[in-house]
Amino acid sequence: MKGTTKGYVLGAVAAISYGTNPLFAVPLYEMGLTVGSVLFYRYVVATILLGVVMLKRGYSFRLTTRQIPLMFLQGVLFALSSVGLFEAYNYMDVGLASTMLFVEPVIIALILWIFYRQRISLTTCIAIAVSVAGVVCLANPGPGAHVTGTGVLLVVLSALSYSIYMVLINKTSLRSLAGPTLTFYSLLFGITVFMVQLGGLTRLQGVPVSPLGVACMTGISVFPTIVSILTVAVAVQLIGSVPVSILGALEPVTGVVVGVFVFGETLTLKAGAGIVLILASVFILVSSPRKLFSHGKAMFHHIRLSRGR
């Protein structure tokens, strides 16, 4: 297989694996596990597996003294983003939640404009307007679809938390760290959020002792995390961060497919229009990243490498 073809294949695999979160999470909820318990196990297993892979591949674990407290803050933001998304699955269709989360690049652009006085172009303004229209459609998708105000709020907070996480990476010394290193410490420090959420682990539930329970817990720790991080790292090296970011559209599409064909969710015409609008807004942004961010390619590189939540 040629390098370019391999890059596109791996980029697609990364995006699809990112979108499998609800495939494993929802069955665990149905078995009685809380979001806190699911995420605690996921983060612990993913941290161990990613650490082993990093050792074998020679990635550095080094953090400077100044980076440690900043990385701890990043871990908290990373974990809160996971909590928001996984809680949202309880309040709205998983496909719509996965798509609404995809507005993160738009929120990042707004944060950079508002707080860092970064110039915002007409193209960015158009993308923001298109994205808002898509969110409005998804928030009120019509009969047959399940969406609540709580679910929408949780997804928006999840996207906001992750967007702040990404901006801090781009604007601090953490920008020099490799993607797997960033994700490893984000997972490691993020575990503290679930320890607090679970009352010092006093409310931690056991993993269901059944083939499905073990399979779902393993799957959620491996596919949306380890597989995605490693495949996207190679894909970016082979074809660049912008094509990989565009291939990221397969992530919400995967969430919609899982929701419709696995969980029997209804995809209304209005919801379909919202999905198209949000994907279009992101395509507009990633097609010209240098116009949006002072370090556009680095930003999108880190976005793709750090999505293992």
C-alpha positions in Angstrom: 0.0 0.0 0.0 1.4 3.4 -1.0 2.2 5.9 1.8 -0.6 8.3 0.8 -3.2 5.6 0.5 -2.1 4.2 3.9 -2.4 7.7 5.4 -6.0 8.2 4.3 -6.9 4.7 5.4 -5.4 5.2 8.9 -7.0 8.7 9.1 -10.4 7.1 8.4 -9.7 4.4 10.9 -8.8 7.0 13.5 -12.0 9.0 12.9 -14.3 6.0 12.9 -12.7 4.7 16.1 -13.2 8.1 17.8 -16.9 7.8 17.0 -17.4 4.4 18.7 -17.7 5.8 22.2 -21.5 5.4 22.5 -21.2 1.8 21.0 -19.5 0.7 24.2 -20.7 3.2 26.8 -24.5 2.8 26.4 -24.5 -1.0 27.0 -22.5 -0.3 30.2 -25.1 2.2 31.3 -27.8 -0.4 30.7 -25.9 -2.8 32.9 -26.3 -0.3 35.7 -22.9 1.5 35.7 -22.7 5.2 36.2 -20.8 7.6 34.0 -18.2 8.1 36.7 -17.5 4.3 37.0 -17.3 3.8 33.3 -14.9 6.7 32.8 -12.7 5.8 35.8 -12.1 2.3 34.4 -11.7 3.6 30.9 -9.1 6.2 31.9 -7.1 3.7 34.1 -7.0 1.0 31.4 -6.2 3.5 28.6 -3.5 5.1 30.7 -1.8 1.8 31.3 -2.1 0.7 27.7 -0.9 4.0 26.2 2.0 4.0 28.7 3.1 0.5 27.5 2.8 1.6 23.8 4.8 4.8 24.5 7.6 2.8 26.2 7.8 0.4 23.3 7.8 3.2 20.7 10.3 5.4 22.6 8.0 8.4 23.4 9.3 10.7 26.2 7.4 10.9 29.5 9.4 14.0 30.5 7.6 17.1 31.9 9.3 20.2 33.2 8.5 21.4 36.7 6.6 24.3 35.2 4.6 22.0 33.0 3.3 19.7 35.8 0.6 22.0 37.3 -0.4 23.1 33.8 -0.7 19.5 32.7 -2.8 18.7 35.8 -5.2 21.5 34.8 -5.3 20.0 31.3 -6.2 16.6 32.7 -9.1 18.1 34.6 -10.4 19.9 31.5 -9.9 16.7 29.5 -11.9 14.6 32.0 -14.6 17.2 32.4 -15.1 17.1 28.6 -15.5 13.3 28.8 -18.0 13.7 31.6 -20.1 16.2 29.7 -20.2 14.0 26.6 -20.9 10.7 28.3 -23.5 12.2 30.6 -25.2 13.7 27.4 -25.7 10.2 26.1 -28.3 9.8 28.9 -30.2 12.9 27.8 -30.2 12.8 24.0 -29.6 10.6 20.9 -25.9 9.6 20.8 -25.6 10.4 17.1 -26.8 13.9 17.6 -24.5 14.4 20.7 -21.5 13.1 18.7 -22.3 15.6 15.9 -22.9 18.6 18.1 -19.6 18.0 19.8 -17.9 18.5 16.4 -18.3 22.3 16.7 -15.1 22.4 18.8 -13.0 24.0 16.1 -15.6 26.8 15.9 -15.4 27.4 19.6 -11.6 27.4 19.5 -11.8 30.1 16.8 -14.1 32.2 19.0 -11.9 31.8 22.1 -8.8 32.9 20.2 -10.7 35.9 18.8 -12.3 37.0 22.1 -9.4 36.3 24.6 -6.3 36.5 22.4 -7.4 39.2 20.0 -6.7 37.0 17.1 -7.9 38.3 13.8 -11.2 36.7 12.7 -11.8 36.4 8.9 -15.0 36.6 6.9 -14.6 32.8 6.3 -14.5 32.1 10.0 -17.6 34.3 10.6 -19.5 32.3 7.9 -18.3 29.0 9.5 -19.6 30.2 12.9 -23.0 31.2 11.5 -23.3 27.9 9.7 -22.3 26.0 12.8 -24.8 27.8 15.0 -27.6 27.0 12.4 -26.6 23.4 12.6 -26.7 23.3 16.4 -30.2 25.0 16.3 -31.4 22.2 14.0 -30.0 19.5 16.2 -31.4 21.0 19.4 -34.9 20.8 17.9 -34.7 18.0 15.4 -38.4 17.2 15.2 -40.7 14.3 16.1 -39.0 10.9 16.7 -35.6 12.2 17.8 -34.7 12.4 21.5 -33.1 15.6 22.6 -33.4 17.5 25.9 -32.1 20.9 27.0 -29.9 19.2 29.6 -28.3 17.0 26.9 -27.6 20.0 24.6 -26.1 21.9 27.6 -23.8 19.0 28.5 -22.5 18.6 25.0 -21.8 22.4 24.7 -20.0 22.3 28.1 -18.0 19.3 26.9 -17.0 21.0 23.7 -16.1 24.2 25.6 -14.0 22.3 28.1 -12.1 20.6 25.3 -11.7 23.8 23.3 -10.1 25.5 26.3 -7.9 22.4 26.7 -6.8 22.8 23.0 -6.2 26.6 23.3 -4.0 26.1 26.3 -1.9 23.6 24.5 -1.4 26.0 21.6 -0.6 28.9 23.8 1.7 27.3 26.4 4.9 25.3 26.7 2.7 22.1 26.3 2.7 22.8 22.6 6.2 21.2 22.4 4.9 17.8 23.7 4.1 14.9 21.4 0.5 14.0 21.0 0.7 10.7 22.8 2.5 12.3 25.7 -0.2 15.0 26.0 -2.9 12.3 26.0 -1.1 10.1 28.5 -0.9 12.8 31.1 -4.3 14.1 30.3 -5.7 10.6 31.1 -3.5 10.2 34.1 -4.3 13.5 35.8 -7.9 13.2 34.6 -8.4 10.2 36.8 -8.5 12.5 39.8 -11.8 14.0 38.6 -13.5 10.6 38.7 -12.0 9.8 42.1 -13.7 13.0 43.4 -16.9 12.3 41.5 -17.0 8.8 43.0 -16.4 10.0 46.6 -12.8 8.8 46.8 -13.9 5.6 44.9 -16.4 4.7 47.6 -19.1 4.7 45.0 -17.0 2.9 42.3 -19.0 0.0 40.8 -17.5 -3.2 39.7 -17.2 -4.2 36.0 -20.1 -6.5 35.1 -18.8 -10.0 35.1 -20.2 -11.0 31.7 -18.7 -11.3 28.2 -20.6 -8.2 27.1 -19.5 -6.2 30.1 -15.8 -7.1 29.7 -16.0 -6.6 26.0 -17.5 -3.1 26.3 -15.1 -2.0 29.0 -12.1 -3.2 26.9 -13.5 -1.8 23.7 -14.1 1.7 25.2 -10.5 1.8 26.5 -8.9 0.5 23.3 -10.7 1.7 20.2 -11.7 5.4 20.9 -8.4 5.9 22.7 -5.4 3.8 21.9 -6.3 2.8 18.3 -7.3 6.3 17.4 -4.2 8.0 18.9 -1.8 5.7 17.2 -3.4 5.6 13.8 -3.9 9.3 13.6 -0.2 9.9 14.6 0.9 7.9 11.6 -1.8 9.4 9.3 -0.6 12.9 10.1 3.0 12.0 9.3 1.9 10.5 5.9 -0.6 13.0 4.6 -0.6 16.0 7.0 -2.9 17.3 9.6 -5.4 19.1 7.4 -6.5 16.1 5.4 -6.7 14.1 8.6 -8.8 16.8 10.2 -11.2 16.7 7.2 -11.4 12.9 7.5 -12.4 13.6 11.1 -16.0 14.1 9.7 -16.3 10.3 9.9 -16.3 10.6 13.7 -19.8 12.1 14.0 -21.0 10.1 11.0 -20.0 7.0 12.9 -21.9 8.2 16.0 -25.0 8.7 13.8 -24.7 5.2 12.3 -24.2 3.6 15.7 -27.2 5.5 17.0 -29.5 4.7 14.1 -28.5 1.1 13.4 -27.5 -0.2 16.8 -29.7 1.8 19.2 -32.7 2.4 16.9 -32.5 6.2 17.0 -34.5 8.2 14.5 -32.7 10.5 12.0 -35.1 13.2 11.1 -34.8 15.5 8.1 -34.1 18.5 10.3 -31.4 16.6 12.3 -29.8 15.5 9.0 -29.7 19.1 7.9 -28.1 20.1 11.2 -25.4 17.4 10.8 -24.6 18.6 7.2 -24.4 22.2 8.5 -22.0 21.4 11.3 -19.8 19.3 9.1 -19.8 22.1 6.5 -18.7 24.6 9.1 -15.8 22.5 10.1 -14.7 21.9 6.5 -14.7 25.7 6.0 -12.4 26.1 9.0 -9.9 23.3 8.3 -9.6 24.1 4.6 -7.6 27.2 5.5 -6.2 26.8 9.0 -3.5 29.4 8.6 -6.2 32.1 8.3 -7.7 31.0 11.6 -4.8 30.3 13.9 -1.3 31.7 14.2 -0.1 28.1 14.4 -2.9 26.5 12.4 -1.3 23.2 11.5 0.1 22.6 14.9 -3.4 23.3 16.4 -5.2 20.9 14.2 -2.4 18.3 14.6 -2.9 18.4 18.4 -6.7 18.3 18.0 -6.5 15.1 16.1 -3.8 13.6 18.4 -5.6 14.4 21.6 -9.2 13.3 20.8 -8.9 10.1 22.8 -11.5 11.1 25.3 
